[in-house]
Amino acid sequence: MTRRSITLAILGFWLSGLALLYKRSTAQTPEQTLVAAGMRVSPETYYYRVEKDGVQIGAASSAIDTTTTQLTATDFIRAVVPSSRGTSRMQARSEAHFSRALNFRDVIVKVQGDVPQFLLRGVLQGEGNPRTFQVTTETPRRHATTHEYDVAGLMFVPSVAPLPMMLAKTRKLGVAFSTSIFDPMSRTIRSVNLKVERDSLFSVTDSAALDSSTARWVKAHTDTVRGWLISGNVPLTRLWVDESGRMIAASEPGGISFSRTAFEMAFENWRLETTAVDSSKKPRRTRR
């Protein structure tokens, strides 16, 4: 063997060793991947117009707060939902807690308005698989009911489910993520296989200004945000999320849609509109 051959062989073994060392240092277990994804979650609140056939019927918000040990996801919606019997006012608030490794801990949901009202508390108990998810529901003038569900593996609420897939930097088209989702409204746990379908660009209003001629808030500045379409057996038929897994836009089977916008264009315009409608319905006093 010549000196050149020996040198090339040594370099080959050295490079192979470096490649193996790199592979070992970068390979992560599913638990390590979740921890890494959880630590990438940034606290942020987003606001949404809730529409039906292009007409605003409500407003919603989705907030994530973080501490060194916990992640809190708070979702809120206030709307007047059309139905065959007219309209129903409703307000719902959900607050779910996770560890920074994105392990589900508990959730509390409160629904009020013309719809059936309830207060729900759910706690995931035990270690290993399966664990027990205990759900207690309180409704007006009725005794509280408690149900228990076996949960094997990961579980999320709908607004948090896309986070691990997007923050784990695996958001390539076609990538799938199997998990379970607890739907507070139907009080069911669904096994889902989330999948990244395609990407697109969205123009999102991030600030608003008051139009003095209409007394309504209008867009003052927009930002371009890249979104990914997430498919799977999820409560929403179309769900677009950003690179952090947070919702940009969504729609559901009943034709109700959500679109991210500035706070004023979501909540303030809705407040102004409902105030004007309520005022027009009040009977006017006639002077004698």
Buried (B, 14 or more C-beta within 10 A) or exposed (E): EEEEEEEEEEEEEEEEEEEEEEEEEEEEEEEEBBBBBBBBBEEEEBBBBBBBEEEBBBBBBBBBBBEEEEBBBBBBBBBBBBEEEEEBBBBBBBBBBBBBBBBBBBBBBBBBBEBEBBBBBBBBEEEEEEBEBBBBBBBEEEEEEEEEBEBEEBBBBBBBBBBBBBBBEBBEEEBEBEBBBBEBBEBEBBEBEBBBBEBEEBEBBBBBEEEEEEEBBBBBEBEEBEBBBBBBEBBBEBBBBBBBBBBBBBBBEEEBBBBBBBBBBBBBBBEBBBEEEEEEEEEEEEEE
